[in-house]
Amino acid sequence: MIKPVGPQISSIPGILGGTIAADGQVMIILDMGPLIRRGLEMDIEPPEVIAAPRQESRQPVVMVVDDSITMRKVTSRVLESHSLEVITAQDGIDAIEQLHDRVPDLMLLDIEMPRMDGYQLLEHIRADARLRHVPIVMITSRAGQKHRKKARTAGANGYLTKPYQEAELVEQVSEMLKIELVPRRSD
């Protein structure tokens, strides 16, 4: 939907209006006709095409959501030792607040947490168009098939049972991110 812009902006030739993107950003809509005519009238040469700068490869970001500070620290150390960036949240509410600012490449969720448990957070994420693509691995002490099925039905991509082995975690994260995780050398 195109919205009219204020008088400060509407006086600039070539601006048709504005709109709000799905992620909440305000975007200006350009009207190419007046821009091209003005360029021709002013005899402006088209700009030289410059190759886009190479994007630097960035570390994948993993969000660890667990009410146990020990589990958050242990999991963070393992992932950071494999060159991943880790952000942590103590429960579902804390995670939602952080997800407003940053979308991780992968989430590791505990099921049993205060304020908002892992299932509720998983349902919230799958209902949000901006977040639904994020792979989610549930990590819990509940090993029963009932819990695995409930997690899968809610949209979890993977499931680990506590206490997990470091190799299990690294394998699951590697699979979800579709990258090979290599431990950092400690010289």
N, C-alpha and C positions, 0 to 999 in steps of 0.2 A: 504494500500500500504506500503510495507516495504522499508525503505530508508537505504542506507549504513551509518554507523557511522564512525567517524574519527578514525585515527590510535591510539589515546590514549585509546579509548574504544574497538576497534575491536580486540586488542591484548588480551583481557580478554576472557578466554574460556567460552563458553556457551552463548555469546551474538550474536544473529543473525542479529540484526539491530535495527532500531527505526521507530516510526510512530507518527503521530499527531492525537490525539483523536478529537472527534467532538467538545469538549469544548475548544480546542486549546492547551491542555497539551501535552508535548512531553513524549512519553512512550518508554521504552526499551523493545524489544522483545527477550525473552530468548529461546535458543535452548536446550531443556531438555536432548537430547541424550548425548552431551558432559558433561553436568553437572552430570548426573547419572554415566557415565563411570568414570569420575574423582573421584566421591565419592566412587565408588567401588574399584578403584585402591588405594585410600588412606585409605581404610577400615574405612570410616567414618560411624558412627552409625546415623540412622535417628533421627532427633530431637524429643524430648518428646512432645506429643501433650498437649498443655496448653489451658485451657478454655479461650475463648475470654473475655476480660474484659467487664463488663456490661456497656452499653452506658448510660450516664446520660441523663435523659430526658431534652430537651431544650425547651425554650419558643418558641412558634410560632412567626414568624416575619411577621408583616403587614406593607406594604408600603402605605402611604397616599400621593396621588398626587393631590394637589389643589393649585391654585394661591393665594387663600386667606390665609394669615398667621393665621387669627382668626380660620378659619375652620380646618387648620392643627393642631393648638394647642388644640382646643376643642376635635377633634376626637382623637388625641394622648392621651390626659388625660383620656378620656373614656376607650380606649383600654388598656392603661397602668394600669388603676385601676382594670382591669380584668386579670392582670399578662401576658400581651402580650408585646412583644418587638415591638417598632414602629420606622420606619425610614420614613422621609418625603422628598418630592420633590416639588418644586414650579411650575413645568410644565413638559411637556413630555420630553423635551431635558434633563433637570436635572435628570429625572427618568431614562432615557436610560444610562446616564453616571454612575449613581449609580448601575444600573443592571449589569454592567460589573463586579463589585466587589462582588455583593451579590444578590442572588435570594430569594425573599420573599416567604412566604407560601400563602400569599393573597395580592391582591392589591385593594385599593379603589381609583377610578379615578373620578375626576371632568371632565365634558365634555368641558366647555368653559374655555380655558386657552390660554395665549399668546405663541408664538413660535411653539408649537405643542399641539393641543387639545387632548382631551381624546379619540376621535374616531381614530385619527391618531396613538396615542400611542398604543391603543388596537390592531389595525391592525399590527403594528410593532411587538408587543409581540406574537401574534398568528402566525406570519411568522417566528419566531425564535425558532428553535428546542429546545434550552436550556430553553426557557421561556414559551412555549405554554401550558404547564400543569398547570401554575399558575392560580387559580381562580381569576376572576376580577368582582368587584361590581362597577357599575357606580353610582356616587352620583352627582345629578344635580338639579337645580331649574326647569328644563324643565320636566313637568309632562305628556306631551302628549303622546298618543299611537305611534305617528310617531317616536318619539325619543327612546321610549322603543324598538320598532321593529328594528330600525337602530342599537341600541346597541346589541340586541340579534343576529341580522344577522352578526354583526362584531365579535361576539364571547364572549360577556359579559355573566357572569353566574348569575348576579343579578343586581337589579336596586333599588336605594333609591332616594326619592325626598326630596330636602331641603325645608324647615327646617325639619329634621327628628327627631324623638324622640330617646333618648338614648337607650331605650329598643328595638326599631326597629333595630338600628345599631348592638347592642350586639347580637340580635337574628340572623340577617343576617350573621354576622361574625362567630358566633358559628356554624351555618348551613354549611357555606362554608369550615370551618376548620374541621368539623366533631368532635368537642369537646364541652364539656359543659364549658361555661365561668362562673366563680364564682367571684364575687367582692372580692378584697383583703380586709382583715380586717384592720381597722385602729385603732390600740391599742394606 
